[in-house]
Amino acid sequence: MTLLRERRALPGASRKLLATFQAGVKIEAGRDREEAMSRCRLFVVVLLSAILPAVGCGGNPSNCDPTGLNVGPATAAVNHTAVPPANSQTFAATFQLKNGCAGIATAALVNSNWSASDPSVALSASPSGQVTATCTAAVAGPVTITANQVGGQMLTGKAMLICN
């Protein structure tokens, strides 16, 4: 039998006592819930403060030095007979960092010297953080687009361009 049904079956004074008890239980439950939420928040803060230094750079930026360059898109295909700019693809170079350092300065373009493995691909001015590669003829295999960092650690990254 539910508490509500039991309450209806009790005499008036007992109903008042039960209602007072239920109100007290609700207040206690509210306090318990607030206390549980406070404990949960504290646990999360303690957990994050313990885990975050172990993940990522550990508060030491030297642990997140770049290990290479990401050139993107990694692969692209364009039709050399298309009207410009449809016969071109823009590539950008960003830092490749150690695992766990992904969110730190990866969006910054890296000033690079650019080259293409086939002379049928014309590149826009270099050095820059990005380059536009234009297919001037069909090429049998993929063309490697290479970015070499200017200054610094002389990092390198590559992407592929297919000229149809």
Secondary structure, 3 states (H helix, E strand, C coil): CCHHHHHHHCCHHHHHHHHHHHHHHHHHHHHHHHHHHHHHHHHHHHHHHHHCCCCCCCCCHHHHCEEEEEEECCEEEECCCCCCCCCEEEEEEEEEECCCCCCCCCCCECCEEEEECCCCEEECCCCECEEEEEECCCCCCCEEEEEEECCCCCCEEEEEEEEC
